[in-house]
């Protein structure tokens, strides 16, 4: 993931405005589904600490991170009309649908395992970029980098890791295998999310509808 062009160009400050706008549009929609999945995890968590963490994370996902995005919307000239004109991508829909499906049909351990990559991957990427920056670097995406490289976000990552570890400790072998599968699939979706933003992913039928507009 560190070597994906989206992240290397973001680190260099050369990622195109169009690609970042597309990413923001998709992420603002993803956060709603992610927040709902976190709320389900809070409701199903067996320990008070995990209840508090997931409930707080659900609020953070919807309120705090969207505030960051809205700041970028203004900075990069992305209006509500522009946002509405960007269709939800196949990858964004697939990822959010997957998390909500695990919320509805999977065990608590599977759900936590599916939620963990969003925390862990972003912290890993943000910290890697920040560590490689020159002092005083002028990067238009610095606020994004700082958000995912700071100590508060690292603490959230550790809390989710600890919840996953506790769930695995009391799970049987089959459940642990499903937890691993959920973690792997969500990690794959994280890579696909950046890749889809870099490619400005469209639905296959988009070309057909543009060629044959409704009369």
Phi, psi and omega in degrees: 000326180297330184270358181295139181305327178302314184282324178292321178287325174298318179297324180276350183079015184254001179300134184294149178301320182299318180292320180290323176299317179298316178300314180300318180298315180292319184291326178296329177279322178300320185299330178295311178295320178298317178298321178295318179295321176297321179296322176295318178300321178298319181292331185259352183296136182277338183253142179304321180298320179290322176302311181297318181296308185292325176295316178294321180294325177298317178294316180300318183300319186274321188266303188289311182292327176293329176296320176299315180297318181297326174297321177289324177305314181292316183295322184260013174067036180258106181277171176299324178295319177297318180297315181295333182283344179270114183287145174300127186284159175303320181293317179298314179297319180296317182293311180295321179296322179296313180299318181290328176293318177296322177301322185276326190239344183269171176284168176302317180298318178297319181296314179298319179296324179286331180279333187301318183302325180299321176290305191293315183296315181295320178294320180296314181292313181300316180294321179297316180295314182298319181295333182268000182280147172283148177303134179076017181300137180256096184242125181297345181254021185299321180298321177297313181299313183296324181300316186267358178251003185272170185293325180297318180290324177299323178294322177295321177300314180298322179296319179290321176299317180295321177296320178294318179298317180294321178295321180291326182298326183259002182271154174279176184299319181295320179293321178298321177295320178292325176298316179298318179296320179294318178298317180296314182296317179294325176296320176297320177296326177299315177297315181298327181297313177293320180297319180294324177292321180295324181273356185052054189305136176236163173286144182304330182279356182300320180294324179293316182291331178285331179280330182234073181295153179298142181279000000 
